[in-house]
Amino acid sequence: MQCLARHVMRVCETSAQMESWFSRWEKKHGSEARAELRRYVIAEKDKRQTERDAERINQFGSPDELHAKQKLYGDVA
């Protein structure tokens, strides 16, 4: 299911496309399967965000330094 969640994230550029994908999945597999897939997609998004945050912290040396730069310059890549 994780692999499917990553696929959905890759092919859907907007939240409307993702909703359409979930609806088609629900028609084929039922509402429980839709809810499960949605949970996996959310977990995968959270995992990616956590990884990006860790990369940023490594880039800037510490969470405090990252936070200070974000405050000063906005979101830093």
C-alpha positions as a Markdown table, in Angstrom:
| # | Residue | x | y | z |
|---|---|---|---|---|
| 1 | Met | 0.0 | 0.0 | 0.0 |
| 2 | Gln | 3.0 | 2.3 | 0.6 |
| 3 | Cys | 4.1 | 1.8 | -3.0 |
| 4 | Leu | 0.6 | 2.7 | -4.2 |
| 5 | Ala | 0.5 | 5.8 | -2.0 |
| 6 | Arg | 3.8 | 7.0 | -3.5 |
| 7 | His | 2.4 | 6.4 | -7.0 |
| 8 | Val | -0.7 | 8.4 | -6.2 |
| 9 | Met | 1.5 | 11.3 | -5.0 |
| 10 | Arg | 3.6 | 11.1 | -8.1 |
| 11 | Val | 0.8 | 11.2 | -10.6 |
| 12 | Cys | -1.5 | 13.7 | -8.8 |
| 13 | Glu | -0.4 | 17.3 | -9.2 |
| 14 | Thr | -3.4 | 18.9 | -7.4 |
| 15 | Ser | -5.6 | 17.9 | -4.5 |
| 16 | Ala | -8.5 | 17.7 | -7.0 |
| 17 | Gln | -6.7 | 15.1 | -9.0 |
| 18 | Met | -5.9 | 13.2 | -5.8 |
| 19 | Glu | -9.6 | 13.3 | -4.7 |
| 20 | Ser | -10.5 | 11.9 | -8.2 |
| 21 | Trp | -8.0 | 9.1 | -7.7 |
| 22 | Phe | -9.4 | 8.3 | -4.3 |
| 23 | Ser | -13.0 | 8.3 | -5.7 |
| 24 | Arg | -12.0 | 5.8 | -8.4 |
| 25 | Trp | -10.3 | 3.7 | -5.9 |
| 26 | Glu | -13.4 | 3.7 | -3.7 |
| 27 | Lys | -15.6 | 2.6 | -6.6 |
| 28 | Lys | -13.4 | -0.4 | -7.2 |
| 29 | His | -12.5 | -1.4 | -3.7 |
| 30 | Gly | -14.9 | 0.3 | -1.2 |
| 31 | Ser | -14.8 | 3.1 | 1.3 |
| 32 | Glu | -12.5 | 1.2 | 3.8 |
| 33 | Ala | -9.9 | 0.8 | 1.1 |
| 34 | Arg | -10.2 | 4.5 | 0.2 |
| 35 | Ala | -9.7 | 5.5 | 3.8 |
| 36 | Glu | -6.7 | 3.2 | 4.1 |
| 37 | Leu | -5.1 | 4.5 | 1.0 |
| 38 | Arg | -5.7 | 8.1 | 2.2 |
| 39 | Arg | -4.0 | 7.3 | 5.5 |
| 40 | Tyr | -1.0 | 5.9 | 3.7 |
| 41 | Val | -0.7 | 9.0 | 1.4 |
| 42 | Ile | -0.9 | 11.3 | 4.5 |
| 43 | Ala | 1.8 | 9.2 | 6.3 |
| 44 | Glu | 4.0 | 9.3 | 3.2 |
| 45 | Lys | 3.6 | 13.1 | 3.0 |
| 46 | Asp | 4.5 | 13.4 | 6.7 |
| 47 | Lys | 7.5 | 11.2 | 6.2 |
| 48 | Arg | 8.8 | 13.3 | 3.3 |
| 49 | Gln | 8.3 | 16.5 | 5.3 |
| 50 | Thr | 10.2 | 15.0 | 8.2 |
| 51 | Glu | 13.0 | 14.0 | 5.8 |
| 52 | Arg | 13.1 | 17.5 | 4.3 |
| 53 | Asp | 13.2 | 19.1 | 7.8 |
| 54 | Ala | 16.1 | 16.8 | 8.8 |
| 55 | Glu | 18.0 | 17.8 | 5.6 |
| 56 | Arg | 17.4 | 21.5 | 6.4 |
| 57 | Ile | 18.6 | 21.1 | 9.9 |
| 58 | Asn | 21.7 | 19.3 | 8.7 |
| 59 | Gln | 22.3 | 22.1 | 6.2 |
| 60 | Phe | 22.0 | 24.9 | 8.8 |
| 61 | Gly | 23.7 | 23.1 | 11.7 |
| 62 | Ser | 20.9 | 23.2 | 14.3 |
| 63 | Pro | 17.2 | 23.5 | 14.6 |
| 64 | Asp | 17.6 | 26.9 | 16.3 |
| 65 | Glu | 19.8 | 28.2 | 13.4 |
| 66 | Leu | 17.3 | 26.9 | 10.9 |
| 67 | His | 14.4 | 28.6 | 12.8 |
| 68 | Ala | 16.3 | 31.9 | 13.0 |
| 69 | Lys | 16.9 | 31.9 | 9.2 |
| 70 | Gln | 13.3 | 31.0 | 8.5 |
| 71 | Lys | 12.2 | 33.9 | 10.7 |
| 72 | Leu | 14.6 | 36.3 | 8.9 |
| 73 | Tyr | 14.2 | 35.2 | 5.3 |
| 74 | Gly | 10.9 | 33.2 | 5.2 |
| 75 | Asp | 10.9 | 29.5 | 4.2 |
| 76 | Val | 14.5 | 28.5 | 3.3 |
| 77 | Ala | 15.0 | 25.7 | 0.7 |
